[in-house]
Amino acid sequence: MNPAAAGVLTVLLLAGCQSDPVLRSARMSPAHYRLLVDRCHVIDRAQLEGDLHALALRKCPAGAEALQNIQSLPSRQGSLFGECLRRGALQAEVRCLP
């Protein structure tokens, strides 16, 4: 592999951890979502819960009920050089207000 290609590959691998946080949602039924937040650099659980609340508001513009079934999950964040030392993930469910 030539040096330029190796440099580009390294930047792409490092960028995977820098796209922090990963926010995902899956619609379970009308106005009911499963939310997932996964961070490479986590300060504390409150930070992850804040990410879940922000995602809930994006999915529920009229407002959302309280998050339910909050669960810690193994983080899928990772990197080639181990810069994700404090990673974490939370999953929750939310119902949107009418």
C-alpha positions, 0 to 999 in steps of 0.5 A: 500500500502506498503512503498516501493510501495508508494515510487516507485509510488511517484518517477514515478509521480515526473518523469513525470514532469522531462521529460521536455520538451515534444516534439511532431510532426505530419505529415500533408502532405509530408514535412509539420509538426505540432510541439508541445512543452510542458515544465514544467519549462519555463523561457520565450516564447523564450525558447519554440520557441527555442524548436520548432526550434530544433524540426523542424531541427530534422524533416527537416534535409535539413532545414526548412522554418520559423515556421508558425501559432505559438499558445500558448496552455494550458500545459498538464504538471503537477505533484502531488505536484505542482512543475510545477509552470511555465509551457507552451506549443506552437504549430506551423507548419513547411514546410521542404526545398527540 
